[in-house]
Amino acid sequence: MTETTSPAIVSQGSESAPFTAKLPRQLRLLEAYLSSISDFVYAFDRTRRFVYANPAMLALFGLSWDEMIGNTFVDLNYPTDLANLLNGHIDRIFAEGVTVEDEVFYDTPSGHAAYFSYRWGPVRGEDGTIEQVIGVSRDTSERRAFEDALQKSEARLRAATELVGLGIYAWDPMTGALEWDARLREMWGLPADATVNTQVYEAGIHPRDLPRVHAAIAACVDPAGDGRYSIEYRVIGRDDGVTRHIATSGQTTFSDGQPAGFVGAAIDMTARRNTEAAIRASEAQFRSFAAHSSNLIWIGDPVANTIIYRSAAFERIWGTPCAEGPTDLGEWMKNVHPDDRSQVEHALASVKAGEVVQFEYRIARPADGSTRWLRDTSFPIPDDAGAITRIGGVTEDLTREDVRQAYIVGAQASAVRKLAGFVRGLGYRVRTFDDASAILDIAPVLSPGCVLVDVRMSKADGLAIPRELKARSITLPTIVLDAPAMDAAAGVAAMKAGAVDYVAVTDDAAFHAALEIAMTECHGPTRPPTRDENAGARVARLSSREREVLVGLVEGGTNKVIGQKLGISPRTVELHRAQVMNRVNARTLSELLQIAMAAGIVPATQSGPASY
């Protein structure tokens, strides 16, 4: 509300006759004007009664002149609060001679509800006294609606820019003037109040990207084009030195065939690009690892029931190129040995249900029909929402092969080369190492073979190899090679360190015989595991409590009986029983008992309890 002192607007005498009849001739033109405008014009006397209303005002109320003139706000059924407010304005104008401006919401008797802005002022007589209050009102609902819509639109724009992280800017192609918001300045490493111009803008762009930016700008201001601008480039912050990836787009407006304005938005893509780079690096590392792993790594789609990725080891194990391997799990299952298909299907179903499962099975290689024993550790791969959208696994080939591999360790390069040539002449593959640490670091992943340690230069370092292999439970038999003048004490020391033999380098016959024996020991029998051995391997994975429950089941005990015997509840027995069946890949109690008996667990007899 504002207040100002106003001079007299209209002067008139008695109020008993119609307002227009008392107007001088020169004011009749004003009356004609007031009758033709859409604004609402009216006047009040000291008793707060209407003494004038133009046609627009009468139409607003839906009243005739006689029905409205001489009535107060109360007479016209104005709401009490609104009538009191307006009457207060009238009284104050008569008392102080001020002008009042305000805006109110009013539902008129004609049913027109709207916001009305008004301006009221005094009408003074010839002697300067205030005789009337005159007012002008206007329906401002449309303006208010526009302002509300504009505020909501601006609020939504601010919310969107804050949510997405947009920076808004404008550019005058004619003058080169730039307008940036605080977020865009931040992207250029500038404070919120920093001055921006074309020099500041271009100085921030990475030198290698600047030519592309110039080309994109030239294209967007070309009248022959569509005026669109969309590009991503790097920015080096002026004050912070941080390199950011900025994606920006905008639109040029044209006037008379010339670029007249440009508005655009930019977003910082740095985090996304860094994430993408990290993912690419991670994928590259995974693929490099998978490509060089001796184990097969695979990924499947549990919904489509297909294999979507296999590592390079598939070709070595299956004897078939990866591209030619079946992608449908049902087709792949045909390669699994008939006796093992049931447990493989059960294991894969458990993985799809969210469990991690390890199982062993046989396949018949499509290339030559040979049988290979495999151990698979399979696991679910959930997405961000926890849904299992992928399953994966690592498959190890357990098939024993007679790869005649010798690992030679010696401190003197010439002696090692000579020894390697001799061993290759005997039909063995050879790999050499310079010292003990070189072989011990990778010993756990070496293929079965025999370690030949030349201790002629240093017995202490050489004997550390069999000692460490034995301590780490790594089954690589070691033969210690010494000079011809070897003694019994050195031989005893070598055997105590864990060597399987102690031989003079010059004794070719003894060396060859010792090597043959060691190779036989490290490879063992070349046959695949039998059904009983496979069952024993499954049962061996059980915990002590799970084995006790399994024994109870073999003896025919119920959950209650087994629980009483072990001192646990029937419910706990039931949980252990489910875990036992899962670990040995048994779907039924009958199948579980068959596996247990194959592993050597037999029912109790009258002479004693179950044995294992």
C-alpha positions as CSV (number, residue, x, y, z in Angstrom):
1,M,0.0,0.0,0.0
2,T,1.3,3.5,-0.9
3,E,0.2,6.9,0.2
4,T,0.5,10.3,-1.5
5,T,-1.1,13.7,-1.2
6,S,-3.5,14.3,-4.2
7,P,-5.0,17.6,-5.5
8,A,-8.7,17.9,-6.1
9,I,-9.9,15.7,-9.0
10,V,-13.6,16.6,-9.3
11,S,-15.6,19.4,-7.7
12,Q,-19.4,19.1,-7.3
13,G,-22.1,20.4,-5.0
14,S,-25.1,18.8,-3.5
15,E,-25.4,15.0,-3.6
16,S,-29.2,14.9,-3.9
17,A,-29.3,15.1,-7.7
18,P,-27.7,12.7,-10.1
19,F,-23.9,13.1,-10.3
20,T,-23.8,13.8,-14.0
21,A,-26.4,16.6,-13.9
22,K,-24.2,18.7,-11.7
23,L,-21.0,18.4,-13.8
24,P,-19.9,21.5,-15.7
25,R,-19.9,21.1,-19.5
26,Q,-16.2,20.6,-19.7
27,L,-16.4,17.6,-17.4
28,R,-19.1,15.9,-19.4
29,L,-16.4,14.8,-21.8
30,L,-14.7,13.1,-18.8
31,E,-17.9,11.3,-18.0
32,A,-18.2,10.1,-21.6
33,Y,-14.7,8.8,-21.3
34,L,-15.3,7.1,-18.0
35,S,-18.3,5.4,-19.4
36,S,-16.3,3.9,-22.3
37,I,-13.3,2.4,-20.5
38,S,-13.1,-1.1,-19.0
39,D,-11.6,0.1,-15.7
40,F,-14.0,0.5,-12.8
41,V,-14.4,4.1,-11.7
42,Y,-16.5,5.1,-8.7
43,A,-16.8,7.8,-5.9
44,F,-17.9,7.9,-2.2
45,D,-19.3,10.6,0.1
46,R,-18.4,11.1,3.8
47,T,-21.1,8.5,4.8
48,R,-19.2,5.9,2.7
49,R,-21.9,5.6,0.2
50,F,-21.5,5.3,-3.6
51,V,-22.2,8.5,-5.3
52,Y,-20.9,7.5,-8.7
53,A,-20.2,4.3,-10.6
54,N,-19.3,4.1,-14.3
55,P,-21.0,1.5,-16.5
56,A,-18.1,-1.0,-16.1
57,M,-18.6,-0.9,-12.3
58,L,-22.4,-1.3,-12.5
59,A,-21.9,-4.3,-14.9
60,L,-19.4,-5.8,-12.4
61,F,-22.1,-5.8,-9.7
62,G,-24.9,-6.6,-12.1
63,L,-26.8,-3.6,-10.7
64,S,-28.5,-0.5,-12.2
65,W,-27.5,3.1,-11.2
66,D,-30.5,3.4,-8.9
67,E,-29.7,0.0,-7.2
68,M,-26.1,0.9,-6.5
69,I,-25.9,4.6,-5.8
70,G,-26.5,5.6,-2.2
71,N,-25.5,2.2,-0.9
72,T,-22.5,1.3,1.3
73,F,-20.3,-1.8,1.1
74,V,-22.3,-3.4,3.9
75,D,-25.5,-2.6,2.0
76,L,-24.0,-4.4,-1.1
77,N,-23.1,-7.5,1.1
78,Y,-19.4,-7.1,1.0
79,P,-17.6,-9.5,3.4
80,T,-17.2,-7.9,6.8
81,D,-13.4,-7.9,6.8
82,L,-13.2,-6.5,3.3
83,A,-15.9,-3.8,4.1
84,N,-14.0,-2.7,7.2
85,L,-10.8,-2.5,5.2
86,L,-12.3,-0.3,2.5
87,N,-14.3,1.9,4.9
88,G,-11.0,2.5,6.8
89,H,-9.4,3.7,3.5
90,I,-12.4,6.1,2.9
91,D,-12.2,7.5,6.4
92,R,-8.5,8.0,6.2
93,I,-8.6,9.8,2.9
94,F,-11.2,12.2,4.2
95,A,-9.2,12.8,7.4
96,E,-5.6,13.0,5.9
97,G,-6.1,13.7,2.2
98,V,-3.8,10.9,1.1
99,T,-4.0,8.5,-1.9
100,V,-4.3,4.8,-1.1
101,E,-3.3,1.9,-3.4
102,D,-3.9,-1.8,-2.6
103,E,-5.1,-5.1,-4.1
104,V,-7.8,-7.4,-2.8
105,F,-9.6,-10.5,-3.8
106,Y,-13.4,-10.2,-4.1
107,D,-16.3,-12.4,-5.2
108,T,-18.8,-9.9,-6.7
109,P,-22.6,-10.4,-6.4
110,S,-22.6,-11.1,-10.2
111,G,-20.4,-14.2,-9.5
112,H,-17.1,-12.7,-10.8
113,A,-14.4,-13.7,-8.4
114,A,-11.0,-12.0,-9.1
115,Y,-8.1,-9.9,-7.8
116,F,-8.7,-6.2,-8.0
117,S,-6.1,-3.5,-7.7
118,Y,-7.3,0.0,-6.8
119,R,-6.2,3.5,-6.3
120,W,-8.3,5.9,-4.2
121,G,-7.8,9.7,-3.7
122,P,-9.6,12.8,-2.4
123,V,-11.8,15.1,-4.4
124,R,-11.5,18.7,-3.1
125,G,-14.0,21.6,-3.4
126,E,-13.2,25.1,-4.3
127,D,-12.3,25.9,-0.7
128,G,-9.9,23.0,-0.5
129,T,-12.0,20.8,1.7
130,I,-12.4,17.1,0.8
131,E,-15.9,16.5,-0.6
132,Q,-15.6,13.0,-2.0
133,V,-13.3,10.0,-2.5
134,I,-12.8,8.8,-6.0
135,G,-11.4,5.5,-7.0
136,V,-10.3,3.4,-10.0
137,S,-10.1,-0.4,-9.9
138,R,-8.8,-2.9,-12.4
139,D,-9.2,-6.7,-12.6
140,T,-5.6,-8.0,-12.1
141,S,-6.4,-11.7,-12.1
142,E,-4.9,-12.3,-15.5
143,R,-1.7,-10.5,-14.4
144,R,-1.6,-12.3,-11.1
145,A,-2.1,-15.7,-12.9
146,F,0.7,-14.8,-15.3
147,E,3.0,-13.7,-12.4
148,D,2.1,-16.9,-10.5
149,A,2.8,-19.0,-13.6
150,L,6.1,-17.2,-14.2
151,Q,7.1,-17.7,-10.6
152,K,6.3,-21.4,-10.7
153,S,8.1,-21.7,-14.0
154,E,11.2,-19.9,-12.6
155,A,11.0,-22.1,-9.5
156,R,10.8,-25.3,-11.6
157,L,13.7,-24.0,-13.7
158,R,15.8,-23.3,-10.6
159,A,14.9,-26.7,-9.2
160,A,15.8,-28.4,-12.4
161,T,19.1,-26.6,-12.8
162,E,19.9,-27.4,-9.2
163,L,18.9,-31.0,-9.5
164,V,20.7,-31.6,-12.8
165,G,23.6,-29.2,-12.1
166,L,22.9,-27.0,-15.1
167,G,24.7,-23.7,-15.7
168,I,22.7,-21.2,-17.7
169,Y,24.3,-18.5,-20.0
170,A,23.5,-16.0,-22.7
171,W,25.6,-14.6,-25.5
172,D,25.2,-11.6,-27.8
173,P,26.7,-12.6,-31.1
174,M,26.8,-9.0,-32.3
175,T,28.7,-7.5,-29.3
176,G,30.2,-10.7,-27.8
177,A,28.8,-9.9,-24.4
178,L,28.4,-12.9,-22.1
179,E,26.0,-13.5,-19.2
180,W,26.9,-16.5,-16.9
181,D,25.3,-17.8,-13.7
182,A,27.3,-18.7,-10.7
183,R,27.3,-22.5,-11.6
184,L,28.9,-21.8,-15.0
185,R,31.6,-19.6,-13.5
186,E,32.3,-22.5,-11.1
187,M,32.8,-24.8,-14.0
188,W,35.5,-22.4,-15.3
189,G,37.1,-22.3,-11.9
190,L,36.0,-18.7,-11.3
191,P,34.4,-17.0,-8.2
192,A,30.7,-16.3,-8.4
193,D,31.3,-12.5,-9.0
194,A,34.1,-12.9,-11.5
195,T,33.9,-10.8,-14.7
196,V,33.4,-13.0,-17.8
197,N,34.1,-12.1,-21.4
198,T,35.2,-13.9,-24.6
199,Q,38.9,-13.9,-23.5
200,V,38.1,-15.6,-20.1
201,Y,35.8,-18.1,-21.9
202,E,38.3,-19.2,-24.5
203,A,41.3,-19.1,-22.0
204,G,39.5,-21.9,-20.0
205,I,39.0,-24.3,-22.9
206,H,41.6,-27.0,-23.3
207,P,43.9,-26.0,-26.2
208,R,43.3,-29.3,-28.1
209,D,39.5,-28.8,-27.9
210,L,39.4,-25.1,-28.9
211,P,39.4,-25.6,-32.7
212,R,36.3,-27.8,-32.3
213,V,34.6,-25.2,-30.2
214,H,35.3,-22.5,-32.8
215,A,33.9,-24.6,-35.5
216,A,30.7,-25.4,-33.5
217,I,30.2,-21.7,-32.7
218,A,30.7,-20.7,-36.4
219,A,28.1,-23.3,-37.4
220,C,25.5,-22.1,-34.9
221,V,25.6,-18.5,-36.0
222,D,25.5,-19.3,-39.7
223,P,22.1,-18.1,-41.0
224,A,22.0,-21.0,-43.4
225,G,22.0,-23.5,-40.5
226,D,19.4,-24.3,-37.8
227,G,21.2,-22.3,-35.1
228,R,21.8,-25.3,-32.8
229,Y,24.9,-25.7,-30.7
230,S,25.8,-28.9,-29.0
231,I,29.3,-30.0,-28.0
232,E,31.4,-31.5,-25.2
233,Y,34.9,-30.3,-24.4
234,R,37.4,-29.9,-21.6
235,V,37.9,-26.9,-19.4
236,I,40.9,-26.1,-17.2
237,G,39.8,-24.0,-14.2
238,R,41.4,-20.6,-14.1
239,D,41.8,-20.4,-10.4
240,D,41.7,-24.1,-9.3
241,G,43.5,-25.7,-12.2
242,V,41.0,-28.6,-12.3
243,T,40.2,-30.2,-15.7
244,R,36.5,-30.7,-16.2
245,H,34.5,-32.2,-19.0
246,I,31.7,-29.8,-20.0
247,A,28.7,-30.7,-22.2
248,T,26.8,-27.7,-23.5
249,S,23.9,-27.0,-25.9
250,G,22.0,-23.9,-27.0
251,Q,20.0,-22.1,-29.7
252,T,20.8,-19.0,-31.7
253,T,18.0,-16.6,-32.7
254,F,18.2,-14.6,-35.9
255,S,16.8,-11.2,-37.0
256,D,16.9,-10.0,-40.5
257,G,19.3,-12.8,-41.5
258,Q,21.8,-12.0,-38.7
259,P,22.4,-13.8,-35.4
260,A,20.7,-11.7,-32.7
261,G,20.9,-13.7,-29.5
262,F,21.9,-17.0,-28.0
263,V,20.8,-18.9,-24.9
264,G,22.4,-22.1,-23.7
265,A,22.9,-24.5,-20.8
266,A,26.0,-26.5,-19.7
267,I,26.5,-29.4,-17.4
268,D,29.7,-30.8,-15.7
269,M,30.2,-34.3,-17.1
270,T,33.5,-34.9,-15.2
271,A,32.2,-37.4,-12.7
272,R,30.5,-39.4,-15.4
273,R,33.5,-39.4,-17.7
274,N,35.8,-40.5,-14.8
275,T,33.4,-43.3,-13.9
276,E,33.2,-44.4,-17.5
277,A,37.0,-44.4,-17.7
278,A,37.3,-46.4,-14.5
279,I,34.8,-48.9,-15.9
280,R,36.7,-49.2,-19.1
281,A,39.9,-49.7,-17.2
282,S,38.3,-52.3,-14.9
283,E,36.8,-54.2,-17.9
284,A,40.2,-54.1,-19.6
285,Q,41.8,-55.5,-16.5
286,F,39.1,-58.2,-16.2
287,R,39.5,-59.2,-19.8
288,S,43.2,-59.3,-19.5
289,F,43.0,-61.5,-16.4
290,A,40.4,-63.7,-18.0
291,A,42.4,-64.1,-21.2
292,H,45.5,-65.3,-19.3
293,S,43.8,-67.4,-16.7
294,S,44.1,-71.1,-16.9
295,N,40.6,-71.4,-15.5
296,L,37.5,-70.7,-17.5
297,I,35.5,-67.6,-16.4
298,W,32.0,-67.5,-17.7
299,I,28.9,-65.3,-17.3
300,G,25.3,-66.3,-18.0
301,D,21.8,-64.8,-18.2
302,P,19.6,-66.7,-15.8
303,V,16.3,-65.4,-17.4
304,A,17.3,-66.2,-21.1
305,N,19.1,-69.3,-19.9
306,T,22.1,-68.4,-22.0
307,I,25.9,-68.0,-21.7
308,I,26.9,-64.5,-22.7
309,Y,30.6,-64.6,-22.0
310,R,33.4,-67.2,-21.9
311,S,37.1,-66.6,-21.4
312,A,39.8,-68.0,-23.6
313,A,40.3,-71.1,-21.4
314,F,37.1,-72.5,-22.8
315,E,38.9,-73.6,-26.0
316,R,41.7,-75.4,-24.1
317,I,39.3,-77.2,-21.8
318,W,36.5,-78.0,-24.3
319,G,38.7,-78.3,-27.3
320,T,36.3,-76.0,-29.2
321,P,36.8,-72.3,-30.1
322,C,34.8,-69.9,-27.9
323,A,32.8,-68.6,-30.9
324,E,31.6,-72.2,-31.7
325,G,30.6,-73.1,-28.1
326,P,26.9,-73.4,-27.4
327,T,25.3,-70.3,-25.9
328,D,22.1,-72.0,-24.8
329,L,22.6,-73.7,-21.4
330,G,20.4,-76.5,-22.5
331,E,22.6,-77.2,-25.4
332,W,25.7,-76.9,-23.3
333,M,24.3,-79.4,-20.8
334,K,24.5,-82.1,-23.5
335,N,28.3,-82.0,-23.1
336,V,27.9,-82.9,-19.4
337,H,28.3,-86.5,-18.5
338,P,24.8,-88.1,-18.1
339,D,25.6,-89.3,-14.6
340,D,26.4,-85.7,-13.5
341,R,23.7,-83.7,-15.3
342,S,21.2,-84.0,-12.4
343,Q,23.6,-82.4,-9.9
344,V,24.8,-79.7,-12.3
345,E,21.1,-78.7,-13.0
346,H,20.5,-78.6,-9.2
347,A,23.6,-76.5,-8.6
348,L,22.7,-74.0,-11.3
349,A,19.2,-73.7,-9.9
350,S,20.7,-72.9,-6.5
351,V,22.9,-70.2,-8.1
352,K,19.9,-68.6,-9.8
353,A,18.1,-68.6,-6.4
354,G,21.0,-66.6,-4.9
355,E,23.4,-69.2,-3.5
356,V,27.1,-69.6,-4.1
357,V,27.7,-73.3,-5.1
358,Q,30.8,-75.4,-5.8
359,F,30.4,-78.6,-7.7
360,E,32.4,-81.2,-9.7
361,Y,31.3,-82.9,-12.9
362,R,32.5,-84.5,-16.1
363,I,32.2,-83.4,-19.7
364,A,32.7,-85.2,-22.9
365,R,34.8,-82.9,-25.1
366,P,32.9,-82.3,-28.4
367,A,36.1,-82.3,-30.4
368,D,37.4,-85.8,-29.5
369,G,34.9,-87.3,-27.0
370,S,37.5,-87.5,-24.2
371,T,36.3,-87.1,-20.6
372,R,37.5,-84.2,-18.4
373,W,36.8,-83.6,-14.8
374,L,35.9,-80.0,-13.9
375,R,35.3,-78.1,-10.6
376,D,33.0,-75.1,-10.9
377,T,32.5,-72.3,-8.3
378,S,29.3,-70.5,-9.4
379,F,27.8,-67.4,-7.9
380,P,24.9,-65.0,-8.5
381,I,25.5,-61.5,-9.8
382,P,22.8,-59.1,-8.5
383,D,22.1,-55.6,-10.0
384,D,21.9,-52.4,-8.0
385,A,18.4,-53.3,-6.9
386,G,19.4,-56.7,-5.7
387,A,17.8,-58.6,-8.5
388,I,19.9,-61.5,-9.9
389,T,20.3,-60.5,-13.5
390,R,23.5,-62.5,-14.2
391,I,25.2,-65.6,-12.9
392,G,28.9,-66.4,-13.2
393,G,31.4,-69.0,-12.5
394,V,35.1,-70.1,-12.4
395,T,35.7,-73.5,-13.9
396,E,38.9,-75.4,-13.1
397,D,40.1,-78.4,-15.1
398,L,40.9,-81.2,-12.6
399,T,41.9,-83.7,-15.3
400,R,45.3,-85.0,-14.6
401,E,47.8,-84.8,-17.5
402,D,51.3,-86.2,-17.7
403,V,53.0,-82.9,-18.5
404,R,56.7,-83.7,-17.9
405,Q,57.7,-80.3,-16.5
406,A,61.0,-79.6,-14.8
407,Y,61.8,-76.3,-12.9
408,I,65.5,-75.6,-12.6
409,V,66.9,-73.2,-10.0
410,G,70.6,-72.2,-10.0
411,A,72.7,-69.1,-9.2
412,Q,75.1,-69.6,-12.1
413,A,73.5,-68.9,-15.5
414,S,75.9,-71.0,-17.6
415,A,75.4,-74.0,-15.4
416,V,71.6,-73.6,-15.5
417,R,71.7,-73.4,-19.3
418,K,73.8,-76.6,-19.6
419,L,71.5,-78.4,-17.1
420,A,68.4,-77.3,-19.0
421,G,69.8,-78.6,-22.2
422,F,70.4,-82.0,-20.7
423,V,66.9,-82.2,-19.1
424,R,65.2,-81.3,-22.4
425,G,67.2,-84.0,-24.1
426,L,65.5,-86.5,-21.7
427,G,62.1,-85.4,-23.1
428,Y,61.0,-82.9,-20.4
429,R,59.8,-79.3,-20.6
430,V,62.0,-76.9,-18.8
431,R,61.6,-73.6,-17.0
432,T,64.5,-71.9,-15.3
433,F,64.7,-69.5,-12.3
434,D,67.6,-67.4,-11.1
435,D,67.0,-67.8,-7.4
436,A,64.8,-69.2,-4.6
437,S,62.5,-66.2,-4.3
438,A,61.7,-66.2,-8.1
439,I,60.2,-69.7,-7.9
440,L,58.7,-69.5,-4.5
441,D,56.7,-66.5,-5.4
442,I,54.8,-68.4,-8.1
443,A,55.1,-71.9,-6.8
444,P,51.4,-72.2,-5.8
445,V,50.2,-71.8,-9.4
446,L,52.9,-73.9,-11.2
447,S,51.8,-77.0,-13.1
448,P,52.7,-80.4,-11.6
449,G,56.4,-81.1,-12.1
450,C,59.8,-81.6,-10.4
451,V,62.0,-78.9,-9.0
452,L,65.8,-79.3,-9.7
453,V,67.9,-77.2,-7.3
454,D,71.6,-76.7,-8.1
455,V,73.3,-76.0,-4.7
456,R,76.9,-76.0,-5.9
457,M,77.1,-72.2,-5.5
458,S,75.1,-71.8,-2.3
459,K,73.7,-74.7,-0.3
460,A,71.9,-72.5,2.2
461,D,69.8,-70.7,-0.5
462,G,69.2,-73.9,-2.4
463,L,67.9,-75.9,0.6
464,A,65.5,-73.1,1.4
465,I,63.5,-74.1,-1.6
466,P,62.4,-77.7,-0.5
467,R,62.0,-76.4,3.0
468,E,59.6,-73.6,2.0
469,L,57.7,-75.8,-0.4
470,K,57.2,-78.4,2.3
471,A,56.1,-75.6,4.8
472,R,53.6,-74.2,2.4
473,S,52.2,-77.7,1.5
474,I,53.1,-77.2,-2.2
475,T,53.4,-80.7,-3.8
476,L,56.4,-80.1,-6.1
477,P,59.0,-82.8,-5.4
478,T,62.5,-81.4,-5.2
479,I,65.8,-83.0,-6.3
480,V,69.0,-81.4,-4.9
481,L,71.9,-81.4,-7.3
482,D,75.4,-81.1,-5.9
483,A,79.1,-81.3,-7.0
484,P,80.6,-84.8,-7.3
485,A,82.5,-84.4,-4.0
486,M,79.2,-84.4,-2.1
487,D,79.2,-85.9,1.4
488,A,76.7,-87.7,3.6
489,A,76.1,-84.7,5.8
490,A,75.0,-82.6,2.9
491,G,72.7,-85.4,1.7
492,V,71.1,-85.7,5.2
493,A,70.6,-81.9,5.3
494,A,68.9,-82.0,1.9
495,M,66.6,-84.8,2.9
496,K,65.7,-83.1,6.1
497,A,64.9,-79.9,4.2
498,G,62.3,-81.9,2.2
499,A,64.1,-83.0,-0.9
500,V,63.1,-86.3,-2.4
501,D,66.6,-87.1,-3.6
502,Y,70.2,-85.8,-3.5
503,V,72.2,-86.5,-6.7
504,A,75.6,-85.5,-8.1
505,V,75.3,-83.4,-11.2
506,T,77.8,-85.6,-13.1
507,D,76.0,-88.9,-12.4
508,D,73.7,-88.9,-15.4
509,A,72.2,-92.3,-14.8
510,A,71.3,-91.6,-11.1
511,F,70.0,-88.2,-12.1
512,H,67.7,-89.6,-14.8
513,A,66.4,-92.3,-12.5
514,A,65.7,-89.8,-9.7
515,L,63.9,-87.5,-12.1
516,E,61.7,-90.3,-13.4
517,I,60.7,-91.3,-9.9
518,A,60.0,-87.7,-8.9
519,M,57.8,-87.1,-11.9
520,T,55.8,-90.2,-11.2
521,E,55.2,-89.1,-7.6
522,C,54.2,-85.6,-8.5
523,H,51.6,-86.7,-11.1
524,G,50.4,-89.8,-9.4
525,P,47.9,-92.0,-11.3
526,T,46.6,-90.5,-14.5
527,R,43.1,-91.9,-14.2
528,P,40.2,-89.6,-13.4
529,P,38.6,-89.8,-10.0
530,T,36.1,-92.6,-9.5
531,R,32.5,-92.0,-8.4
532,D,33.5,-92.9,-4.8
533,E,36.4,-90.4,-4.9
534,N,34.1,-87.7,-6.2
535,A,31.6,-88.5,-3.4
536,G,34.4,-88.4,-0.9
537,A,35.5,-85.0,-2.1
538,R,32.0,-83.6,-1.7
539,V,31.6,-85.0,1.8
540,A,35.0,-83.7,2.7
541,R,33.7,-80.2,2.3
542,L,31.3,-80.6,5.2
543,S,31.9,-79.1,8.6
544,S,32.3,-81.4,11.6
545,R,28.7,-80.7,12.8
546,E,27.4,-81.3,9.3
547,R,29.1,-84.6,9.1
548,E,27.6,-85.6,12.5
549,V,24.1,-84.8,11.1
550,L,24.9,-86.8,7.9
551,V,25.9,-89.8,10.0
552,G,22.7,-89.4,11.9
553,L,20.7,-89.5,8.7
554,V,22.6,-92.5,7.4
555,E,21.7,-94.3,10.7
556,G,18.0,-93.5,9.9
557,G,17.5,-90.9,12.7
558,T,14.8,-88.3,12.6
559,N,15.5,-84.6,13.2
560,K,14.3,-85.0,16.8
561,V,16.5,-88.1,17.4
562,I,19.6,-86.6,15.8
563,G,19.0,-83.4,17.8
564,Q,18.8,-85.3,21.1
565,K,21.9,-87.2,20.3
566,L,23.9,-84.1,19.4
567,G,22.4,-81.8,22.0
568,I,20.8,-79.4,19.5
569,S,17.2,-78.6,18.6
570,P,15.3,-80.4,15.8
571,R,15.1,-77.0,13.9
572,T,18.9,-76.7,14.0
573,V,19.2,-80.2,12.7
574,E,16.8,-79.3,9.9
575,L,19.0,-76.3,8.9
576,H,22.2,-78.4,9.0
577,R,20.4,-81.1,6.9
578,A,19.5,-78.5,4.2
579,Q,23.1,-77.2,4.2
580,V,24.5,-80.7,3.8
581,M,22.2,-81.4,0.8
582,N,23.3,-78.2,-0.8
583,R,27.0,-78.8,-0.2
584,V,27.0,-82.3,-1.7
585,N,24.5,-81.2,-4.5
586,A,21.8,-83.8,-3.4
587,R,18.2,-83.1,-4.3
588,T,16.6,-85.9,-2.3
589,L,17.3,-87.8,0.9
590,S,17.8,-90.9,-1.1
591,E,20.4,-89.2,-3.3
592,L,22.1,-87.9,-0.2
593,L,22.4,-91.3,1.4
594,Q,23.8,-92.8,-1.9
595,I,26.5,-90.1,-1.9
596,A,27.3,-90.7,1.8
597,M,27.6,-94.4,1.3
598,A,29.8,-93.9,-1.8
599,A,32.0,-91.8,0.4
600,G,32.4,-94.6,2.9
601,I,29.8,-93.7,5.6
602,V,27.9,-96.9,6.4
603,P,24.9,-97.4,8.7
604,A,25.4,-98.5,12.3
605,T,25.3,-102.2,13.1
606,Q,24.6,-104.0,16.3
607,S,28.3,-104.1,17.0
608,G,28.9,-100.4,16.8
609,P,28.0,-96.9,15.4
610,A,28.2,-95.7,11.8
611,S,31.7,-95.6,10.5
612,Y,33.4,-93.0,8.3
